[in-house]
Amino acid sequence: MSLASISPPLTPALHVPTDSPSAPMKERTLKGFGARLTALRQARGLTQEELGAAVGVSNRMIAYYERDGAQPPGALLVELARVLRCSTDALLGVTAVSDTLAPKTARLLKRLQRIEELPPADQRAVLKLVDAMLDTRRRSTPPARAKRKAS
């Protein structure tokens, strides 16, 4: 699911699980919160366990919040937004999410960023390996042929 597909209108839709319009505030939830949380987590290349550890809750709690009808307390909402690098408004669906990396790309970027933690000699070795693989791939792939016009 892409982040663009879950971008809501400017006013969030309240989902009231009871039939009564006067349901207690505790029972009211923002529709689509779980889907937005899931999409943002995946777009950042995080697992439920990694997100939970970053905000101080278990992966089971993250899974619970990713279900529709469940929402975290306000203080945790702020931490989730910080770790997911978005505003609380975007997380709640009040504004659209502006950053849309594919989950696969986010995971790749996350792995590449971990290379920075290596000593400089190891960083150079990794880059040489990547460059060699790309060069070999480029040489072994035949160039694309231009299509001829039929006359």
C-alpha positions as CSV (number, residue, x, y, z in Angstrom):
1,M,0.0,0.0,0.0
2,S,1.5,3.3,-1.0
3,L,1.4,6.4,1.3
4,A,-0.3,8.3,-1.5
5,S,-3.3,6.0,-1.4
6,I,-3.9,6.6,2.3
7,S,-3.6,10.4,2.2
8,P,-6.9,11.6,3.6
9,P,-8.9,14.8,3.1
10,L,-8.0,17.7,5.3
11,T,-10.5,16.7,8.0
12,P,-10.0,13.3,9.6
13,A,-12.9,10.9,9.5
14,L,-13.9,9.8,13.0
15,H,-14.9,6.2,13.3
16,V,-17.3,5.6,16.2
17,P,-17.6,1.9,16.9
18,T,-20.9,2.3,18.7
19,D,-24.2,3.1,17.1
20,S,-24.7,6.0,19.5
21,P,-23.6,9.5,18.3
22,S,-22.7,10.3,21.9
23,A,-20.1,7.5,22.3
24,P,-17.5,8.3,24.9
25,M,-14.3,10.0,23.5
26,K,-12.3,6.9,24.6
27,E,-14.2,4.8,22.1
28,R,-13.7,7.2,19.1
29,T,-10.9,6.4,16.7
30,L,-9.6,8.0,13.5
31,K,-10.4,5.9,10.5
32,G,-7.4,4.6,8.7
33,F,-4.9,5.2,11.4
34,G,-3.6,1.6,11.4
35,A,-3.1,1.6,7.7
36,R,-1.2,4.9,7.8
37,L,1.0,3.7,10.6
38,T,1.7,0.4,8.7
39,A,2.5,2.3,5.5
40,L,4.8,4.8,7.2
41,R,6.6,2.0,9.1
42,Q,7.2,0.0,5.9
43,A,8.2,3.1,3.9
44,R,10.9,3.7,6.5
45,G,12.1,0.1,6.2
46,L,11.3,-0.7,9.8
47,T,9.9,-3.9,11.2
48,Q,7.2,-3.8,14.0
49,E,9.9,-4.9,16.4
50,E,12.3,-2.1,15.4
51,L,9.6,0.5,15.6
52,G,8.5,-0.8,19.0
53,A,12.1,-0.8,20.3
54,A,12.6,2.8,19.1
55,V,9.5,4.1,20.9
56,G,9.7,1.9,23.9
57,V,6.8,-0.6,23.4
58,S,6.6,-4.2,22.3
59,N,6.1,-5.3,18.7
60,R,2.8,-6.7,19.8
61,M,1.6,-3.2,20.7
62,I,2.7,-1.9,17.3
63,A,0.8,-4.7,15.7
64,Y,-2.2,-3.7,17.8
65,Y,-2.0,0.0,16.8
66,E,-1.7,-1.0,13.1
67,R,-5.2,-2.6,13.3
68,D,-8.0,-0.2,12.5
69,G,-9.9,0.8,15.6
70,A,-6.8,1.0,17.9
71,Q,-4.7,4.1,18.6
72,P,-1.8,4.9,20.8
73,P,-1.9,7.4,23.6
74,G,-0.9,11.0,22.7
75,A,2.6,10.8,24.2
76,L,3.4,7.7,22.2
77,L,1.9,9.3,19.1
78,V,4.6,12.0,19.3
79,E,7.3,9.4,19.6
80,L,6.0,7.4,16.6
81,A,5.9,10.6,14.5
82,R,9.5,11.4,15.5
83,V,10.8,7.9,14.7
84,L,8.8,7.7,11.4
85,R,10.1,11.2,10.5
86,C,6.6,12.7,9.8
87,S,4.3,15.1,11.6
88,T,1.7,13.9,14.0
89,D,-0.9,15.5,11.6
90,A,0.3,13.2,8.9
91,L,0.2,10.2,11.2
92,L,-3.4,11.1,12.3
93,G,-4.5,11.8,8.7
94,V,-5.1,15.5,9.1
95,T,-2.5,16.3,6.4
96,A,-1.1,14.2,3.5
97,V,2.2,12.3,3.9
98,S,4.8,14.1,1.8
99,D,7.6,11.4,1.7
100,T,6.9,8.2,-0.3
101,L,9.8,5.8,-0.6
102,A,9.0,2.3,-1.6
103,P,9.5,-0.2,1.3
104,K,12.2,-2.1,-0.7
105,T,14.1,1.2,-1.3
106,A,13.8,2.2,2.3
107,R,15.3,-1.1,3.5
108,L,18.1,-0.8,1.0
109,L,18.9,2.8,2.1
110,K,18.8,1.7,5.8
111,R,21.4,-1.1,5.1
112,L,23.6,1.3,3.1
113,Q,23.5,3.8,6.0
114,R,24.8,1.1,8.3
115,I,28.0,1.0,6.2
116,E,28.8,4.4,7.8
117,E,29.2,2.6,11.1
118,L,32.1,0.6,9.7
119,P,35.8,1.6,10.0
120,P,37.0,3.6,7.0
121,A,39.0,0.6,5.6
122,D,35.9,-1.6,5.7
123,Q,33.8,1.1,4.0
124,R,36.3,1.3,1.2
125,A,36.3,-2.5,0.8
126,V,32.4,-2.5,0.6
127,L,32.4,0.2,-2.0
128,K,35.1,-1.5,-4.1
129,L,33.0,-4.7,-4.0
130,V,29.8,-2.9,-5.0
131,D,31.7,-1.0,-7.8
132,A,33.2,-4.3,-9.1
133,M,29.8,-6.0,-9.1
134,L,28.2,-3.1,-11.0
135,D,31.0,-2.9,-13.5
136,T,30.8,-6.7,-14.1
137,R,27.1,-6.4,-14.5
138,R,27.4,-3.5,-17.0
139,R,29.9,-5.4,-19.1
140,S,27.9,-8.6,-19.2
141,T,24.7,-7.0,-20.1
142,P,24.4,-6.4,-23.9
143,P,23.6,-2.8,-24.9
144,A,20.1,-2.0,-25.9
145,R,19.7,-1.9,-29.7
146,A,17.9,1.0,-31.4
147,K,14.7,0.0,-33.1
148,R,14.8,0.4,-36.9
149,K,11.9,2.2,-38.6
150,A,10.0,0.1,-41.1
151,S,10.0,1.8,-44.5
